[in-house]
Each structure stands twice: as structure tokens, then as C-alpha cells.
Amino acid sequence: MEQVNENYKDDEIDLGELTKVLWHRKWFILIFVILTSLLASIFISQVPNVYQSSVLIMFKKATQSADPLQSLISGSITAADNTETELELIKSRRFAGEIVDSLALDKQPEFDIIFPENTSMTIDDFNKLRRKTTIDNVLSNISVQQKSGTDLISISYQSTNPKLAAQIANEVGSTFVTFKEQLMAGKQKAGSKLIVDKIKSVQQSLDKAEFKIVEYQNEHDFIDIQSAIAFSNTKLVKMHAQKQVLDSEIEQSNILKSHIIKSKNNVDALLAIPMLAKSDIVNSGKDEIKAQQKIFDKIKLRYGKKHPKYIEANRLLNDAKSNLLSEITKQVHQIDKQLQFYQDNLVFVEKEIEENTIRLRQLGVIEFDYQKLKREFDAYLTLYEALVKKQNESDLMQDLSNTSNIILVETAEENSSPVKPKRKLMLVLAVLGSFMVSVLIVFIEVMLGDKVIQFRRMALKFKTKVIGTVPKIKMKKSLKNDVLTHLDRAKHAGFIEAIRSIRTNILLDKVRSKQKVIAITSINPNDGKSSLSIQLADCFSELEDVVLIDADLRFPSIAKALGEDKDRPGLTNLIAKSHTLEQSIIKQEQYKFDVIASGNVPKNPLVFLSNPRLQGIITYLKSHYERVILECPPIMSVSDAYVISKHVDSVYLVVDAEKTDTNMLGNVLEELQQANVIVGGILINKVKESNNYYSTKYYSRQNIEPSKVKVA
């Protein structure tokens, strides 16, 4: 057997189906719309008329901020348009309170409230409550709108009393001008006083900062810290230069002294020292020695050593040398004194450099602290100057604040035409709304209340589908079993067409059309499986050779329905081999299909149904008939249908739409799936007329008399 594994499309209600349902429920929708519209019209007629009056005011843009404190925070006076702020001011409770108090609205009947009974509220408390309620009422009825691209503002008030609406609107316009002036005056005074107090505080801080600077200068002995630092830097540079010179002189003196010490009493070596050679006294002594040497050399050639002239000349030469040596010695002593002088000066200069360096470091620290004091002083000075400037501006703005920037352009007039309610619009909306609600009700009823839709969803879940729906027909109890001969052709034309539709759905299906042996069962007894089995067999017999087998061996009903003896030979006799097939088949002239009744009711039907001969009988019938239909016992009552399902191509499940719920169907389909039973489809029986798409109206539209329709 070929198992059904095709993927079905979603069988949920589509637009066309919904349109049919809406058309079927058109009278409900129409009546619902009419009743709802009548109720809405009654309600609309009770809604009181509301009148509106408006005043037109204009805001002049200020060139300077009217708030000196805001200017102080921002650091400059800016041109600002405060229209947004002023519009919000109109909606404030304080402003509404001014209107209420000015017109004594809380005392007027339009705003009166009932004094609560059984309460401990005092008269004062009640008056406060009434004023609060009146303010809330006024605020809820005031509307403010700015004309686009202009400085014009329209202030409107709505009331059921046209005179009161105009009165309150005019009061809003005039009160707002004075109300803003009062607010600004108080604000300017408060701002001016704040600035004066701030100036005094800053002045005191400024004096303290100045005193700290003077005291710091006296403590560290300077007038201008930068000049003091520059002077110390200059002095330090000079000292370093002087030290460098002294170091150079000392170095040269030490070098000269070392040469003199090395030469000792060697006159020639001493005379070779450049410093001594440059000395005028030494050069003079040197010349004297040369002159005496020449004289001595001449005398030495003439006279002997003992000659007085020789002795005198030699003495004079030695005296000249002694004088030169003595002079050189003086020069050496002079160098020592000069070296000592340089060294003493170097010690002094180094000390001065050290002191100046320390002083310069101290001046750096002093400068840092001094700059802190000076910055503090400058900050207070800047703030003081700014506050003085703001005080002058505040005084000027306080004078200007007496002139309002609001101009009342138009006053409000009493309006005789109400602005609401829009009764025609409300009625149209009520009609449209009631129509939408009625459609929604029908849609919800279809989606949630129509079991056919729910059954289709459940069938899709288990990879099968609803093959057809059969409408519920009304018949007398005595005629219920005779489902063929007592059908009213005019009244039950929709029922007959539904059976034909099931046959068409099976024959047009690629898989189901090939399933020649089918079993029909139900969930519970009395779901209509017997009548549907007979009707389907008769309907198929118009096109095929059909045999109908009553496989319900417990409570057989087909033989009785066809007017045959219920005890006549049938399926059990064939299985028991007590009768032949010819003896067991029922043939009636008025019907085109053959019938095999259940036969004698056995004590244990499962024994017969489990007999291998059943499969042989079905195989034989399948070879001689184009369609073999077996009517089986209910699936929830006994397990006979499970045994029979092993010998057929598929099982069709009849579902009673009245007493079967979705969960029950789901449980049965799950059990069949677990038992590997191929479910060919679901036949929904006893569907209400509202869900039946086959009725006598179809034939009336085609001008065909239902009584002339051929019944299968």
C-alpha cells in the first residue's frame, strides 16, 4: 500500500471563504450595525454643545534678556524669543488660579460641586477642593496655538456656556499681560538684590586678596617679583664671569710661580720667563748688567785681577747682578701677593655666587606663591567688574520690565455656533466602528468557534486533511436509518451535493484515487459512519463498480438500513465458509452497488477479523470491483478498526462536528499514527448550516428545481 506523504498547503480560511461567511452572516452584521448606530445616535444627542471663544495676542521679541541672572550665567546678554516659555506659563496652575480668583469661577454654578456626605471635611477644606477642581477644569479647557511663522498666539477656551467661554478667554488675555509683569518685576528685584549682595561679598574677598599681596611683598622684601628675579639673575651672571677671570689669573700666577721656583737663583733662567722678561725694572737691570759686563771685559783685557780698576769693574758688575736678582726677588714676592689677592677675591666671589643662587631659588618659590595670590586677586577683580556691569544692566532692565512685550490684538466674542460635538462625524464613525466590530465578531466566531477550521488545522498537524463536510439533516426518528429512500430531494440537496464533493475530492487526488480498498470508521458510536458509508458507496457506484461491506460485527446496521434481514448471510459466513460469495452478496435493482452484510453476529468478532481468510476475501473483491468500501466499528469503542486497517489501502475517519472536540480528534489521530494506520482523510458530519457551502440556494440561482435533482 502506498502511504500518503504529500505536503499539504495550509487549509486555513482564505479571503474568499471569509467573504462567503460574512455574506452568510450579513443579517447579523446589518442588525448589529443598526442597533449600535441607534444607541450611538441616542448617546450623541445627549452630548451637550461646546462653544469656543479665542483671543489673539502678539509677543514682541526682546533684544536683551529680561533675566539679569541668566545673563550673568551665560556671560553675555543674548537676544532670545521666550515664546515657548510664555506658552507654558499660560498652562500653569498659578495662572489658572489668577483667572479663577479674578472671575470668582469657583462660586459660579457651572463649576459647582456637591458637598460630600458623611465626611469630616470642613467648609474651608471644601472651598479649597472646589477651587482646585475649578482650576483643573479651566486648565483642561484652555488651548494655546501659535500661528505658524508668526509671533501671534491664539488662546481659546471651551465651555457649554458661550457667554462664559468668551468671558474667560478675554480674562485670560488681559490677565496674562499683568501676570507676566508681576512675575518679571519680582524676578528683577530678586535678581538685583542678589547682585548687590554678591558685589559686597566679592568686594570683601578682593580687599583680603590685596592685603595678602602687600603683606607678602613686605615679608619677602620685594616690590616687583619679576624685577627682583631679573636683578638676581644679572648679578649671578656677573659673579660667574668674575669668578672665571679670577680662576684664569690664579692659574697663570701658579704657572709663573712654578717656573720661578724651578729657576731658583739662576738669573739667566729667570730672565727667560716671559713675564719677568717683559718687566721694565728687570730689563733695566739687565741692560745695566750688559753695560757693566762690557766695561769689565775691556778692563779685564788691560788689567790684572788685582788691579784696582779690575776689582772696581768686577764689583760694579756683581752689584748690577745682585741688584737684578734683588729686583727679580721683589717681582716674585709681588706675584705671591697678587696670587693671594686673587685667591681671596675668588673665595668672596664664590660665596656671593652661592648666596645669589639660594636667593634665586627662594625667589622662584616666592614667585609661585605670589602668582597664586595675584591670580586670586585678578579673579576677584574680574568678577567684581562683571558684577558691577550686571548691576547697571539689571537697573536698566528693571526700568524696561515695566513695559510688557505682549500686545492684545483681538478680544474674544461670544460664538453662537458650537465647535463640538461633530455629530455627523461621530455617527459616521459609530457606523464604521460597529461594522468593524461586527466583522471582527464574525471573524473570531469563525476562527475560534468553527470546528471545521479547527479540525482542518488538526488534520494538517498529522499530515492528512479534511476531505469534505456534510451538513446536518433533520429526519424523523423512525426514518433515520433509511437514509436513501426517505431523503427529501428539495430539503437535502446540500447534503447530497456534499457527498458528491467528497467523491470528487477523492477521485481528483493523485494518491487517494488509487486507493481502491477503503475503510470508513468513526470516533464514537452514532457519528453517522453507516449512513455516510451507504451514501458514498451509492455515489461512487455512478462511476465505478462498488461493493459495500458491513465490517461492524458487533452492531451491524447496513442490512437493516437497506430493508434486508439483519440475520442474512454475510461477512462472518464467508470467513466461516458456511456460505458462498454469491449467497452473501445483496443486489437490489434500485441501487447500483453491491452489499455484503455482516452476517451472523459472532461472540468474538476479533477472532473472525483476525482470520487470514479476511485478506483473501478482500483481495478477491478488489479484483472484481473497482471500489471496495468497508464500514468499521468506532475507533474509540473497540479495536476492530485497527485489525481491518491492515487489509485496506487507507482509513477514512467520520467526525461528528457536534459532539467531537479538537483534542479528541487529535488523540485519535495520534493513536492511529502510532499504530501506523494510513488515514486517507477526515469526513466531518453534522456541520451546522452556517458552515455549509452547499445548499438549495445554489440550485435556485441556476433556476433548477431541487426536486428534479438526481439523487445518488
C-alpha positions in Angstrom: 0.0 0.0 0.0 1.2 3.5 -0.9 1.4 5.7 2.2 0.3 9.4 2.0 3.3 11.6 2.5 2.4 14.6 0.5 2.9 18.1 1.9 -0.5 19.8 2.2 -0.8 23.6 1.9 -2.3 25.5 4.8 -6.0 24.9 4.8 -6.9 27.9 6.9 -9.7 30.2 5.9 -8.9 32.4 2.9 -10.3 35.7 1.8 -12.9 34.1 -0.4 -14.1 31.8 2.4 -14.2 34.7 4.8 -16.3 36.7 2.2 -18.8 33.8 2.0 -19.0 33.6 5.8 -19.6 37.4 6.0 -22.2 37.3 3.4 -23.9 34.4 5.2 -23.9 36.4 8.4 -25.0 39.6 6.6 -28.2 39.9 8.6 -26.4 39.7 11.9 -23.9 42.4 10.7 -26.7 44.6 9.5 -28.8 44.3 12.6 -25.7 44.8 14.8 -24.8 48.0 12.9 -28.3 49.4 13.0 -28.7 48.7 16.8 -25.3 50.1 17.6 -25.8 53.2 15.4 -29.2 53.8 17.1 -27.6 53.6 20.6 -24.7 55.8 19.4 -27.2 58.4 18.0 -29.0 58.5 21.3 -25.8 59.0 23.1 -24.6 61.6 20.7 -27.9 63.5 21.0 -27.3 63.7 24.8 -23.8 65.2 24.4 -24.0 68.9 25.2 -22.9 71.6 22.8 -19.5 73.1 23.4 -18.7 76.6 22.4 -15.3 78.2 21.8 -14.0 81.7 22.0 -10.5 82.9 21.3 -8.3 85.9 21.9 -5.3 86.8 19.7 -2.1 88.2 21.3 1.3 89.0 19.9 4.7 88.6 21.5 7.4 91.2 20.9 10.9 89.8 20.7 13.2 91.3 23.3 16.6 92.5 22.2 18.1 91.7 25.6 17.5 89.1 28.2 14.9 90.1 30.8 16.7 88.0 33.3 20.0 89.5 34.6 20.8 86.4 36.4 20.6 84.4 33.2 22.8 87.0 31.5 25.3 86.6 34.4 25.4 82.8 34.0 25.8 83.0 30.2 28.4 85.8 30.4 26.7 88.0 27.9 23.3 89.5 27.0 21.6 87.5 24.2 18.5 88.2 22.2 16.0 85.4 22.9 12.5 84.6 22.0 10.8 83.2 25.1 7.5 82.3 23.3 7.8 78.6 24.3 8.3 79.5 27.9 5.4 82.0 27.9 3.1 79.5 26.3 3.8 77.0 29.1 3.2 79.9 31.6 -0.4 80.2 30.3 -0.9 76.5 31.1 0.4 76.8 34.7 -1.8 76.3 37.7 -0.8 79.6 39.2 -2.0 81.4 36.1 -5.3 79.4 36.1 -5.7 80.3 39.7 -5.5 84.0 38.8 -8.3 83.5 36.3 -10.4 81.6 38.8 -9.9 84.2 41.5 -10.4 87.2 39.1 -13.8 85.9 37.9 -14.8 84.0 41.1 -15.4 81.0 38.9 -15.4 78.6 41.9 -18.6 80.4 43.0 -20.4 80.1 39.7 -23.0 77.3 39.1 -21.1 75.9 36.0 -18.2 74.9 38.3 -20.2 73.9 41.4 -19.5 70.5 43.0 -21.6 68.5 45.5 -20.5 68.6 49.2 -19.6 65.0 50.1 -21.8 63.3 52.6 -20.6 61.5 55.7 -17.2 63.3 55.7 -15.2 65.2 58.2 -14.3 67.8 55.6 -14.7 71.4 56.9 -16.1 74.3 54.9 -12.5 75.7 54.3 -11.4 72.3 53.1 -14.4 72.1 50.8 -13.7 75.6 49.4 -10.1 74.6 48.7 -11.3 71.4 47.0 -13.8 73.4 44.9 -11.1 75.9 43.9 -8.7 73.1 43.0 -11.4 71.4 40.9 -12.3 74.7 39.1 -8.6 75.3 38.3 -8.3 71.8 36.8 -11.5 72.4 34.8 -10.2 75.7 33.5 -6.8 74.2 32.6 -8.4 71.3 30.7 -10.4 73.7 28.5 -7.7 76.2 27.7 -5.9 75.6 24.4 -2.9 77.6 23.1 -1.8 77.6 19.5 1.0 79.6 17.8 0.3 80.8 14.3 3.0 79.2 12.1 5.8 81.6 11.1 4.5 84.5 13.2 4.6 85.8 16.8 0.8 85.6 17.0 -0.7 83.3 19.7 -4.3 82.2 19.7 -5.7 81.4 23.2 -9.0 79.6 23.2 -11.4 78.5 25.9 -14.2 75.9 25.5 -17.4 75.8 27.6 -21.0 74.7 27.3 -21.9 78.3 28.0 -20.9 80.6 25.0 -21.0 83.7 27.2 -18.8 82.2 29.8 -16.4 81.0 27.1 -15.9 84.5 25.8 -15.6 86.0 29.3 -12.9 83.5 30.3 -11.0 83.9 27.0 -10.9 87.7 27.4 -9.8 87.4 31.0 -7.0 85.0 30.0 -5.7 87.6 27.5 -5.8 90.6 29.8 -4.7 88.7 32.9 -1.6 87.2 31.2 -0.2 90.7 30.4 -0.4 91.9 34.0 0.5 88.4 35.4 3.8 88.4 33.4 4.6 91.9 34.5 4.2 91.0 38.2 6.3 87.9 37.7 9.1 89.8 35.9 9.0 92.7 38.5 9.5 90.3 41.4 12.1 88.5 39.4 14.0 91.7 38.6 14.0 92.8 42.2 15.2 89.5 43.4 17.9 89.4 40.8 19.1 93.0 41.6 19.2 92.3 45.3 21.2 89.1 44.6 23.7 91.0 42.5 24.2 93.7 45.2 24.8 91.1 47.9 27.2 89.3 45.6 29.1 92.6 44.9 29.6 93.2 48.7 30.9 89.7 49.2 33.3 89.9 46.2 34.5 93.3 47.4 35.4 91.9 50.8 37.2 89.0 49.2 39.0 91.4 46.9 40.3 93.5 49.8 41.5 90.4 51.6 43.4 89.3 48.5 45.1 92.7 48.0 46.1 92.8 51.7 47.7 89.3 51.4 49.8 90.5 48.4 51.1 93.6 50.2 51.9 91.6 53.3 53.7 89.0 51.2 55.8 91.7 49.5 56.9 93.2 52.8 57.7 89.8 54.2 60.0 88.9 51.4 61.4 92.3 50.7 60.4 93.0 47.1 58.1 95.3 45.1 58.1 93.6 41.8 59.0 89.9 41.9 60.0 89.8 38.2 62.4 92.7 38.6 63.9 91.0 41.7 64.4 87.8 39.8 65.9 89.6 36.8 68.3 91.6 39.1 69.4 88.4 40.9 69.9 86.7 37.5 72.1 89.5 36.2 74.1 89.7 39.4 74.7 85.9 39.3 75.9 86.1 35.7 78.4 88.9 36.6 79.7 86.9 39.5 80.2 83.9 37.4 82.1 86.0 34.9 84.3 87.5 37.6 84.9 84.0 39.0 86.0 82.9 35.6 88.5 85.8 35.3 89.9 85.1 38.8 90.3 81.4 38.1 92.3 82.4 35.0 94.6 84.8 36.8 95.2 82.3 39.6 96.1 79.7 37.1 98.6 81.9 35.3 100.1 83.1 38.6 100.6 79.5 39.8 102.2 78.6 36.5 104.6 81.6 36.8 105.4 80.8 40.4 106.2 77.2 39.5 108.7 78.4 36.8 110.4 80.8 39.2 110.7 78.0 41.8 112.3 75.8 39.2 114.8 78.5 38.1 115.7 79.5 41.7 118.8 81.8 41.7 119.7 81.2 38.0 119.4 84.7 36.6 119.5 83.6 33.1 116.8 81.1 33.6 114.7 83.7 35.5 115.2 86.1 32.7 113.9 83.5 30.2 110.5 83.6 31.9 108.3 85.8 29.6 106.6 87.7 32.5 109.9 88.7 34.1 111.4 89.4 30.7 108.6 91.9 30.0 109.3 93.8 33.3 110.8 97.3 32.7 112.8 97.1 36.0 114.1 93.7 35.1 115.0 94.9 31.6 116.7 98.0 33.1 118.7 95.8 35.4 119.5 93.5 32.5 120.8 96.4 30.5 122.9 97.6 33.4 124.5 94.2 33.7 125.3 94.2 30.0 126.9 97.7 30.2 129.0 96.7 33.3 129.9 93.5 31.5 131.3 95.4 28.5 133.3 97.7 30.8 134.6 94.7 32.8 135.5 92.9 29.6 137.6 95.9 28.4 139.3 96.3 31.8 140.0 92.6 32.0 142.0 92.9 28.8 144.2 95.7 30.2 144.5 95.0 33.9 145.0 92.1 36.1 142.7 90.7 38.8 144.5 92.6 41.5 144.3 95.9 39.7 142.1 98.4 41.4 140.2 99.1 38.2 139.7 95.4 37.6 138.5 94.9 41.1 136.2 98.0 40.8 134.8 96.9 37.5 134.2 93.4 38.8 132.4 94.8 41.8 130.2 97.0 39.7 129.3 94.0 37.6 128.5 91.9 40.6 126.5 94.8 42.1 124.5 95.0 38.9 123.8 91.3 39.0 122.8 91.5 42.7 120.6 94.4 42.0 118.9 92.5 39.2 118.5 89.4 41.4 117.1 91.5 44.2 114.7 93.1 41.7 113.6 89.7 40.5 113.1 88.5 44.1 110.8 91.6 44.6 108.9 90.6 41.5 108.4 87.0 42.8 107.1 88.4 46.1 104.8 90.7 44.2 103.5 87.6 42.3 102.8 85.9 45.6 100.9 88.8 46.9 98.9 89.1 43.7 98.1 85.3 43.8 96.9 85.7 47.4 94.7 88.6 46.3 93.2 86.6 43.5 92.5 83.7 45.8 90.9 86.0 48.4 88.7 87.6 45.8 87.8 84.1 44.4 86.5 83.0 47.9 84.5 86.1 48.1 83.0 85.7 44.6 82.1 82.0 45.2 80.4 83.0 48.4 78.5 85.7 46.6 77.5 83.2 43.9 76.2 80.7 46.4 74.2 83.4 48.2 72.8 84.6 44.9 71.8 81.1 43.8 70.0 80.5 47.1 68.2 83.8 46.8 67.2 83.0 43.2 65.7 79.7 44.3 63.9 81.4 47.1 62.6 84.0 44.6 61.2 81.1 42.4 59.2 79.8 45.4 58.2 83.3 46.3 57.1 83.9 42.7 54.9 80.8 42.7 53.1 81.8 45.8 52.9 85.4 44.7 51.3 84.4 41.4 48.7 82.3 43.3 47.9 85.4 45.4 47.8 87.6 42.3 45.6 85.1 40.3 43.1 85.1 43.2 43.2 88.9 43.3 42.7 89.1 39.5 39.8 86.6 39.6 38.0 88.6 42.3 38.7 91.8 40.4 37.2 90.4 37.2 34.2 89.1 39.0 33.8 92.4 40.7 33.9 94.3 37.4 31.4 91.9 35.8 29.0 92.2 38.8 29.2 96.0 38.6 28.4 95.8 34.9 25.5 93.4 35.5 24.2 95.7 38.2 24.0 98.5 35.8 22.3 96.2 33.2 19.9 95.0 35.9 18.9 98.5 36.8 18.3 99.2 33.2 16.2 96.1 32.7 14.2 96.8 35.8 13.2 100.0 34.2 12.4 98.2 30.9 10.4 95.5 32.6 7.6 97.9 33.3 6.9 97.8 29.5 5.2 94.4 28.6 6.2 92.6 25.4 2.6 91.3 25.0 0.1 93.0 22.8 -3.6 92.1 22.8 -4.6 92.1 19.2 -8.1 90.7 19.2 -10.6 90.1 22.0 -12.9 87.2 22.2 -16.5 87.4 21.1 -19.5 85.2 22.1 -19.8 82.4 19.5 -23.3 81.1 18.7 -22.1 78.0 16.7 -20.8 75.1 18.7 -17.4 73.6 17.9 -18.3 70.2 19.1 -19.6 67.6 19.2 -19.3 66.8 15.4 -22.5 64.8 15.5 -22.4 63.7 11.8 -18.8 62.7 12.0 -19.4 60.8 15.3 -22.4 59.0 13.8 -20.4 58.0 10.7 -17.5 56.8 12.9 -20.1 54.9 15.1 -21.5 53.2 11.9 -18.0 52.3 10.7 -16.9 51.2 14.1 -20.0 49.0 14.6 -19.4 47.4 11.2 -15.8 46.7 12.0 -16.8 45.2 15.4 -19.4 43.0 13.8 -17.0 41.8 11.2 -14.5 41.1 13.9 -17.1 39.2 15.9 -17.9 37.0 12.9 -14.2 36.5 12.2 -13.5 35.5 15.8 -16.5 33.2 15.7 -15.3 31.6 12.5 -11.7 31.2 13.7 -12.4 30.1 17.2 -15.9 28.7 17.1 -16.0 27.0 13.7 -14.9 23.4 14.4 -14.4 22.8 10.7 -11.5 25.2 10.7 -10.1 23.7 13.9 -10.4 20.2 12.5 -8.6 21.2 9.4 -5.7 22.5 11.4 -5.5 19.4 13.5 -5.6 17.2 10.3 -2.7 19.2 8.8 -0.8 18.6 12.0 -0.9 14.8 11.4 -0.2 15.1 7.6 -3.8 14.4 6.5 -6.7 16.7 5.6 -10.4 17.2 5.7 -11.9 15.5 2.6 -15.3 17.0 3.0 -18.0 18.4 5.2 -21.5 17.0 5.4 -24.4 19.2 6.7 -26.7 18.1 9.4 -30.1 17.0 8.2 -33.3 16.7 10.1 -35.3 13.5 9.8 -37.9 11.7 11.9 -36.5 9.2 14.4 -38.4 6.4 12.7 -36.7 7.2 9.4 -33.2 7.9 10.5 -31.9 4.5 9.5 -33.4 4.7 6.0 -31.0 7.3 4.7 -31.7 6.6 1.0 -35.4 6.2 0.4 -36.6 9.0 2.7 -34.3 11.8 1.7 -36.2 15.0 0.8 -34.8 16.0 -2.6 -35.6 19.6 -2.0 -34.6 19.9 1.6 -31.5 17.7 1.5 -30.0 18.8 -1.8 -27.0 20.4 0.0 -26.4 17.0 1.8 -26.4 15.1 -1.5 -24.0 17.6 -3.1 -21.7 17.3 -0.1 -21.4 13.6 -0.7 -20.6 14.1 -4.3 -18.0 16.7 -3.4 -16.3 14.1 -1.1 -16.3 11.6 -4.1 -14.8 14.3 -6.3 -12.1 15.2 -3.8 -11.1 11.5 -3.6 -11.1 10.9 -7.4 -9.1 14.0 -8.2 -6.5 13.3 -5.6 -3.4 11.5 -7.1 -2.9 9.2 -4.2 -6.4 8.7 -2.8 -7.8 7.9 -6.3 -5.5 4.8 -6.4 -6.6 3.5 -3.0 -9.3 1.0 -4.1 -10.0 -0.6 -0.8 -11.0 1.9 1.9 -12.4 1.6 5.4 -14.8 4.0 7.0 -14.9 4.4 10.8 -15.8 7.0 13.4 -14.6 8.2 16.7 -17.7 7.4 18.7 -21.0 5.5 18.0 -23.8 7.4 16.2 -21.3 9.7 14.4 -23.0 8.8 11.1 -20.5 6.4 9.6 -23.1 3.9 8.4 -25.2 6.5 6.5 -22.1 8.1 5.0 -20.8 4.7 4.0 -24.0 3.9 2.2 -24.2 7.4 0.6 -20.5 7.2 -0.6 -21.0 3.7 -2.0 -24.1 4.8 -3.9 -22.3 7.9 -5.1 -19.2 6.0 -6.3 -21.5 3.5 -8.0 -22.4 6.1 -10.5 -18.9 5.9 -11.9 -17.4 2.6 -10.7 -18.3 -1.0 -9.7 -18.6 -0.8 -5.9 -19.2 -3.3 -3.1 -20.0 -2.2 0.4 -19.0 -4.5 3.3 -20.6 -4.2 6.7 -17.4 -5.0 8.9 -19.1 -3.8 12.1 -19.6 -7.3 13.5 -20.8 -6.0 16.9 -23.6 -3.6 15.9 -24.3 -4.1 12.2 -26.7 -1.6 10.6 -26.3 -1.6 6.8 -28.6 -4.6 6.1 -31.4 -3.1 8.2 -30.9 0.3 6.5 -31.4 -1.3 3.1 -34.5 -3.2 4.2 -32.8 -6.6 4.3 -32.9 -9.2 7.1 -30.2 -8.5 9.6 -29.5 -12.2 10.1 -29.0 -13.0 6.4 -25.5 -14.5 5.4 -22.7 -12.0 5.2 -19.0 -11.5 6.0 -18.9 -13.8 9.0 -20.4 -16.6 6.9 -17.8 -16.1 4.2 -15.0 -16.2 6.8 -16.5 -19.3 8.4 -17.0 -20.9 4.9 -20.7 -21.6 5.7 -21.9 -19.7 2.7 -20.6 -18.8 -0.7 -19.9 -15.3 -2.0 -23.0 -15.5 -4.3 -25.1 -16.3 -1.3 -23.7 -13.5 0.8 -23.9 -10.6 -1.8 -27.0 -8.4 -1.7 -28.1 -7.0 -5.0 -31.1 -4.6 -5.3 -32.5 -3.2 -8.5 -32.8 0.4 -7.3 -29.1 0.6 -6.3 -26.1 0.2 -8.4 -23.7 -1.0 -5.7 -23.5 -4.5 -4.1 -23.6 -5.1 -0.4 -22.1 -7.7 1.9 -23.9 -7.7 5.2 -22.1 -8.5 8.5 -23.7 -11.9 8.7 -24.3 -13.7 12.0 -23.1 -11.7 15.0 -20.2 -13.7 16.5 -19.3 -13.9 20.1 -15.7 -12.8 19.5 -15.6 -10.5 16.4 -11.8 -10.1 16.7 -11.3 -13.8 16.0 -13.1 -13.5 12.7 -11.4 -10.2 11.7 -8.0 -11.8 12.5 -8.7 -14.8 10.3 -6.4 -14.9 7.2 -9.5 -15.6 5.1 -10.5 -11.9 5.5 -7.5 -10.8 3.5 -8.3 -13.4 0.8 -11.9 -12.2 0.6 -10.8 -8.6 0.3 -8.2 -9.5 -2.4 -10.8 -11.3 -4.4 -13.3 -8.5 -4.2 -10.6 -6.0 -5.2 -10.0 -7.9 -8.4 -13.7 -7.9 -9.3 -14.7 -4.4 -8.1 -13.2 -1.0 -8.8 -14.0 0.2 -5.2 -14.3 -1.8 -2.0 -15.7 0.1 1.0 -15.7 -1.4 4.5 -17.8 0.1 7.3 -15.9 -0.5 10.6 -16.8 -0.1 14.3 -16.0 3.2 16.1 -12.3 3.5 16.7 -12.7 4.6 20.4 -15.0 1.8 21.3 -13.2 -1.4 20.1 -10.0 -2.2 18.3 -11.7 -3.9 15.3 -10.8 -0.9 13.0 -7.1 -1.3 13.8 -7.3 -5.0 12.7 -9.2 -4.1 9.5 -6.8 -1.3 8.7 -4.1 -3.8 7.9 -6.1 -5.2 4.9 -7.2 -1.8 3.4 -5.4 1.0 1.5 -6.5 3.7 3.8 -9.0 4.5 6.6 -11.4 7.5 6.5 -12.5 8.9 9.8 -16.0 10.2 10.3 -16.1 13.0 12.9 -19.3 14.3 14.5 -18.9 18.1 14.5 -21.5 18.5 17.3 -20.0 16.2 20.0 -16.4 15.9 19.0 -13.8 18.4 20.1 -10.4 19.2 18.7 -8.5 17.5 21.5 -10.4 14.2 21.0 -9.7 14.3 17.3 -6.0 14.9 18.0 -5.8 12.0 20.4 -7.4 9.6 17.9 -5.1 10.8 15.0 -2.1 10.3 17.3 -3.2 6.8 18.2 -3.7 5.9 14.5 -0.3 7.4 13.7 1.4 5.3 16.4 -0.4 2.2 15.0 0.9 3.0 11.5 -2.7 3.3 10.2 -2.9 5.3 6.9 -5.6 7.9 7.4 -6.9 8.8 3.9 -8.9 11.8 5.2 -11.5 13.1 7.6 -15.2 13.4 6.9 -16.9 16.0 9.1 -20.5 15.1 9.6 -23.4 17.1 11.1 -22.0 20.5 10.2 -24.3 23.4 11.0 -26.0 25.2 8.1 -23.9 28.4 8.8 -20.8 26.4 7.8 -22.4 24.5 4.9 -21.4 25.8 1.5 -23.8 23.5 -0.4 -27.5 24.5 -0.1 -30.6 24.7 -2.2 -29.8 28.4 -2.9 -27.2 27.3 -5.3 -29.8 25.5 -7.4 -32.2 28.4 -7.1 -29.6 30.7 -8.6 -29.3 28.2 -11.5 -33.2 28.1 -11.9 -33.2 24.4 -11.2 -35.9 22.8 -9.1 -34.3 20.8 -6.2 -37.0 18.1 -6.6 -35.6 17.4 -10.1 -32.1 16.8 -8.9 -31.0 13.2 -9.3 -30.2 11.6 -6.0 -27.3 9.1 -5.9 
